[in-house]
Amino acid sequence: MRSRPGTDATDSEEVELTLLDEDERSRAALGAGDGYLGSAGEPKTKPMSMRDKRAMALLITLYLIQGVPLGLALGSVPFLLKDHLSYSELGVFSLSNYPYSLKLLWSPIVDSLYFTSIGRRKSWIIPMQLVVGSLMVYISFNVDRLIINPSENLYELTFVFTSLVLLSATQGSTILSGWALTLLSQDNLSYASTCQTIGLTTGYFASFTVFLALNSETFCDKWGIPQLTLSTYLKFCGLLCFAVTFWLIFFQKEGKESLDESEMTVSATYKTIWNICKLPHIRSLIVVHCLGKLAFQANESVTQLKMIEKGLGREDLAITVLIDFPFQIIGGWLAANWSRGDKPLRPWIIAFWPRLALALVSTLIVYYFPSPPISYGFFTFLVIQTVVQSFASNVQFVGISAFHTRISDPLIGGTYMTLLNTFSNFGGTWPKYFILKGVDLMSESVCQVKDADSDLLVKASECVSEHGKSLCADIGGECITEGDGYYWISAICMTFGVIFVVSYIIPTARRLQALPVHRWRISSE
């Protein structure tokens, strides 16, 4: 993302928040405006103007809208689809996550092309929110066809949610981050990250945790509340998009930005990205980013789906994630303190081992998962395991973010940081399709058809999802899983992780961490 005259380029990246998985959830620090001295010479907090309060309310609302489709595509919808799709088909749907990890490819274009009469940010936000709202309304009227019966419409479903994630990623990374720098006054600029944390997290969890709970018939019957359907929720969110867009068009003016020739053009930005990638140390770091998270991908991509398959209620999963959230905030604060100094990667390296151990624990939990109903003791164990796993993930996220901040060239800080974060995010996104596909490929399923004389075993190409089970039931059979590919995939990932951490990640991280900062500058090459 391009820096603008009069602003620190790294400010733009400080408001970047990624939610592809728990490893990528950031905790933006709550900032306070610069203080000023009162009449007695004592530091005194400068009161926030009404203009800044309105700007914060607008930013929180826009970030909330951005978080809604992310919570659906990356959170709740895969769990809704699990009853109807195989893991291979879920792998196809997981491709909708990719735009959030590849937004650097088009961000320079979005940052440069706009209509002066409308405004640099509104030129993109207005049409994108109209499309997002329209897509949500479209899905709401086609829920039965797309969600209840997705196998026949898988590619349309994937395309629609890929479009939603693409628009949300573009809106957040290249537009809202930059607009926050001009909406807020200089004294309260540090509150931009607070707005993003509140808005994006609220939108994400409303579409994931809260929706899964309110969509559960068991949860609603237990608490005596009406069940929230996906169609109703999408209609509401679509109308919210239209209402906010209407406000932007007629009531929200965008201040003019002072642009001069010192700003990088689109071609110059892409050239800078390429020059950064040519640095030998960056290439080593890219390898670490693209392969370092593979060890945990079976756990993060499949484990929760397997628990649902074993009998864990969606409302129980939602409650687990909700309980975990405040611990994420605490963990992020502690990790930030540990990552200070000249060795920010030390806690990042150490956290690999508990994450690998917890991946093994998660696999064992799936294997020994008790028959429902789940006892309170086992549920408490799941909550503790989730909290500890999230804490280890936060330590790694904050540690690598601190390292990115340390090595980024301040002259091109926004572009540098966005590039590093892109590869970090992509390392947690690209394996998902292959992990889910591998679970089915390595699974052995048969359809057992019983009659009065003998049991006939029919090899089934897909006997895991409810759709596959119903096909087996149509011929009077029952799906029998003789070998679950999840355990093979989990073992492969963890084995690779241990070998890769010992042989490459640890020595490479220590070497990169010891390099002087000037070695990361383009001008030094």
Buried (B, 14 or more C-beta within 10 A) or exposed (E): BBBBEEBBBBBBBBBBBBBBBBBBBBBBEEBEBEEEEEEEEEEEEEEBEEEBEEBBEBBBBBBBBBBBBBBBBBBBBBBBBBBBBBBBBBBBBBBBBBBBBBBBEBBBEBBBEBEEEBBBBBBBBBEBBBBBBEBBBEBBEBBEBBBEEBBEBBEEBBEBBBBBBBBBBBBBBBBBBBBBBBBBBEBBBBBBBBBBBBBBBBBBBBBBBBBBBBBBEEBBEEEEEEEBBBBBBBBBBBEBBBEBBEEBEEEBEBEEBEEEEEBBEBEBBBEBBEBBEEBEBBEBBBBBBBBBBBBBBBBBBBBBBBBBBBEBBBBBBBBBBBBBBEBBBEBBBBBBEBBEEEBBBBBBBBBBEBBBBBBEBBBEBBEEBEEEEBEEEBBEBBBEBBBBBBBBBBBBBBBBBBBBBBBBBEEBBBBBBBBBBBBBBBBBBBBBBBBBBBBBEBBEBBBBBEEEEEEBEEEBEBBBBBBBBEBBEEEEBBBBBEEBBBBBBBEBBBEBBBEBBEEBBBEBBEEBBEEEEEBBBBEEE
